[in-house]
Amino acid sequence: MHCHFSSLFARLGGADGITRIANDVVDNHLANKTIAPRFSKSNIPAIKNAAATFFISGTGGPNVYKGKDMLAAHKGMNIAATEFMAVLDDSLAALAKNKIGQREQEEVLFVLYSMRSQIVLV
């Protein structure tokens, strides 16, 4: 058992664990009819790297994220609430696949949901 006070970064398996989860999240997005069209012209390895480094930085790991902030990254994309919920579902599925505990899943969901106003319809 991990100590109650260890960072979310550590409890998600550190950089390696988070990179695996982020790759699975993006793979889920690519298979998700609701949001897959968003990625049709994307550089998938770059998106996977951005997702992993964003999460490493945002969960208490080293500050390795070099991308845009969430608002700048999603500005003008007109992302709908249904698309945002699809992202949450895909993220939970990836966490479950990687055997991440319920408490950690809830914390990740909370982090993602806290960014909703910087992503949906901006």
Secondary structure, DSSP 8 states (H G I E B T S, - for coil): ---TTS-HHHHTTHHHHHHHHHHHHHHHHHH-TTTGGGGTTS-HHHHHHHHHHHHHHHTTS-----S--HHHHHTTS-B-HHHHHHHHHHHHHHHHHTT--HHHHHHHHHHHHHTGGGTBT-
